[in-house]
């Protein structure tokens, strides 16, 4: 395989790229990280533009894609969907064709409130852009997937744990009074099982994610030597864990019904029943000696996890956030770069 195999490719789910292609992205990210440290980054996106269309707010995704394009000699332009004619009814097709003529990559972020938490609605919009745009489309987070984040998290786990095969990775539901969609958790589950990890989904009854995604993850595990386990006991899940990602997500009924129909007060009430689902220092003591705590951020401190955990020696959240720069730079270079 050559690096050019990814030229022009969309990235809507981490499952869309082969293991070898993801390996190529991580290897290029590693190289770019080393070159950044010595101030010798090749301009692999020189004179190129990424349009970033945000239906939802962002902290790290916007900043890291902008910085990634910059260090590679190009530009990433932030566009708030509410300021476009799309907010007044212009078709996805026309917007996609316009960006295709003006730039080299289109990123789209659409989830949660932008789609009323109706499952699959955001992913359908991303795929509609990909259908009409000839340039690569990168999913910058929707209600089903968040692929560039998932690749970054795998990259970070390898940095911290070495070989990840057969390492125990806990995706733990954690209490929050905020309601969040399933995209990050589901893509995390998919990519980690493709690379041989033993993943434990730990959540209270009623917070199941997409059963089709879980079944795909089980198939991934069968091929890679990894596995998927589901439990409603977070202490059992954390026992001997090599990594844990504590994050809130919406209940199954809410996601399948839509927030407006299900009711925000009802959803918050469900969350409030499980305030004990919080990662504490005492719980991290159950992990393996070198086990790490990850998070895609934002972490809701004092709810999902205590400050002592997120600021403690096991936490790798800021290294993880920094790695977004290198992985997203690698993705831009591979799908629309100057190789």
N, C-alpha and C positions, 0 to 999 in steps of 0.2 A: 504494500500500500504506500502511496505517496501522499504528501500533504495536499496536493491538488485534488484529491478525491473528494474533498469537502467543499470545493468551490461552488458557490451557488446554492448550497444546501440550506433548507430551513432547519430550525431547531425549536420544535413545539413541545416535545417531551424528550426526556433523556432516553426513553425507549426507542426513539426514532433513529439514533445513531448506534452503530455496532460497538461492541466492546473495544475493538481495535481503533475505531475512530475516536472514542472517548479517551483511550490511552494516548493517542496522538495529540489531542487537545491538552491533556494534563502534562505531557512531556514538553510541549511548546511552552505551556505556562511556567513550568519549572525553569526552562531556559530563560524566559523573559524575566522571571524574578531574579535570577542570578545577574542578568545583564543590567537590570534596573539598579541593583545594589552598587554596581561599578560605573553607572552612568553611560552605558554603551548599548542603548536599546535600538534595534534596527527599526527603520520607519516602514513597517509592514502594512500600514494603512494610510500611506502618504497621499494627500490630495483626495481623500475619500470622505464621504459623509454618511453618518448613520442618523436617521430620523427616529426619535424616541417618542412614541405616541402614548401618553399617560391618561387613561380614564380614571386612575386612582393615584393617590399620593405615594411618595417614595422618599426614602432617605439614602440607603446604600445602593439600590439599583441604578438610580439616576447618576449619583456621584461616581460610582465605579465605572459605568459605561462611558461617561464623559471623560474621566481620567484615562481610561484604557485607550480610547480613540486618540487622545492628546499625546500620550507617550509614544504612540505608533505613528505620529505625524499627521493624523487626521482630525476629524471633528465629529462630535455627537451633539445633535441639536435637540433640546428639550421642547416638547410640544404638549401643552395642556389641552386635552380633547375639548374641554368646555369652551376654549377660545377659538375653536375651529368651526367651520360651517357644518361639520358633521353633527355638532350639537343642535343645529337647526334643520337637520334632516338630509344632508348630503349623503349619498350612498357610499358604502364601504368600497365598492368597486371603483368609483371615481377617485376616492382618496388614495386608494392603493396604486392606481395607475399614475396618478400625479407624482407620488413619492418615488415610484419606479423610475420616472423620467429625470428626477432631480438628484437622486442619491444612489447609494450602493447597498445599504442595509436598512431594513425597517424593523424596529422593535415595538411591540405592543404590550401594554399592561392593562388588564381588565379583570376585575374580580369583585367579590363582596358587595358593597353597596352599589357599585356600578351596574350590577346585574341582579340586584335584590336577592343575592345569595341563592338564586335558582341554579341548581347544579348543571354544569355543562354549557350554560349560556355564554359565559366568557370565553371558554375554549372554542365554541362555535364561531365567535367573532374573530378570534385570532386565525382560525383556519380559513375563514372567508377572506381575510387580507392575504393570506398565503396563496389562496386560489387565484387571486387576481393580480398579484404583484410578481413580476419576473425576478426581482431582486430577492435575496434571502430574507426571510422573516424570522425573527427571534422572539420567542415567547418570554416576556419579561415578568411573568407571573399571571396566571389566570386561576380559575376556580378548580382546575384539575391538576395542573402541572406548574413547575418552576424549574426548568431544566438547567439553566446556567448556575443557579444556586446549588442544585443537587450535585453537579459536577465539581463545583468548588468545595462542597462539604466532603465529598469523597477524597478529593485532593488533600484537604486538611487532615482528615483522619489518617491518611497514609503518612503524612508528615509526622504526626504525633504518635501513631501506633506501629509504624512500619508496615509489615504485611497485614492486610485486613481480613484475609480469608479465615473463617471460623471465629472471628472476633465477635463478641456479643454486643449488639447495638440496640439500645432501648429507645424507642420512639414513645415517649410518655406524655399522655394527655396531662395538662396542668391547668389548674384553676385560673380563670381571669374573668373580670366583668366585661371584657371586650369579646366580640364574636368574630371569629376568623374562619376563613374557608380552608379547604383540605389540600390545596395545591402543593405547598412545601412538604407536608408530611407524605403525600402520595408519591411524589417524585423521589423523595429520600428513600422510601421503601423500595421503589423500583430499582434505583441505581445500586443501592447497597446489596441487594440480593443478587444482582447481576455479577457482582464482584466477590461473591462467596461469603458474605457476612451472615451470621445468625441473628436475625432481626426479631425483636420482641415488641409487639404493639401492645401497650398497656393503657387501658382507658376504662372509665366507668361504663356500666351498662347504658345503652342508648346513644353512645358516641361512636358507633361503627362508621368506618369510612366506606368507600366504594368497594363492594364485594368483587367486582370485576378486576379492579386494580390489585386487590389482595390475591386473587387467583393467578394473575399474571406474575406477581412477585413470587408466588409458590413455584410456578413453572421456571422462573429465573433461577431460583434456588436449586431446583432439580438439575439444571444444566451446569451450575457453577459450584455446587457443593455446599451452598448456603441453605438457609431455612427461614421459615416464618412461623412465629408462635404468637397467639393472642391470649392475653390474660386480663383479668380485672383486679389483680392484686399487684400494686406497684412495688411493694417490698420484695415480693418474690421475683419480680422482673429485674429489679436493681441488683439482686444478689449476684456478685461476680461479673457485673457488667463492665465492659471495656470502654463504652461510651454511652452517654445518655443525652437526649435532646428533649427537654421539657417544654411543651408548647400547648397552648389551648387551641381547640378547634370546635366548630359548631356541631350541634347534635345531628344525628342522621335525619331525624324527622324535619328539623328546621331546613336543612340543605335540600331535602327532597320536596319540600312544600314551598319554600320561599319565605323570606322574613316577613313580608307584609301579611301573608296569609297565616303564617304560624304565630307571629307576634313576638316582638323583641322582649317584652316583659316576661313572657312565658319561657323564652330561651335563657334569659338571665337567671330566672328562677331555677332552671335545670342546672346551670353552672353553679349556682350558690349552694346546691346540695352537696357539692364535692370540693369544698374549700380545703379539705385535708390533702388533696392531691397537689402538693407543693413540694418542690425539691429543696430539701434542707441539708445542712452539713451532716446531720445524723444519718440521713438516708444515703448520702454519698459515701459514708463509711462502709456501706454494704458492697460497694463496687470493688473491682479488682484494684490492686495496689497502684497501678499506673493509669487507671481509668480516667477519662476526660469528660468534661461537660461542654456540650456545644449548644449553639443557638443561632438561628438565622437573623435574629433581631428584627424588630424591637422586642426585648424581653420585658414583661411587665413585672417589675421588681416588687417583692413582697407578696405577689400573687402566684405567678408561675414558679418563682424561685426566690430564695433569700439573697440579699446582697452578699452575705458571707460566701455563698456558693458561686455567684456570678463574678465576684471579685477575688475568689480564692485560687489556690494553686492548681486546681483541676481545670479551671475555666480556660478555654481556648478561643473565646468569642471574638476577641479583637484580631488575633491572627487569622481567624476564619474570615472576618470581614475584609481584612487587607488582601487576602488571597482572591477575593472577587475581582480585584484589579487585574491580576495576572491571568486568571482563567478567562475572564471576559475579553481581555486583549487577545488571548490566543484564539478565541472563537471568532472575533472580528477578522483577525488575520487569515484564518483558515477559510472562512466562507466568502470573504470579499477582499482579500489582501493582495499584496504585490509580489508574491512569490514568482 
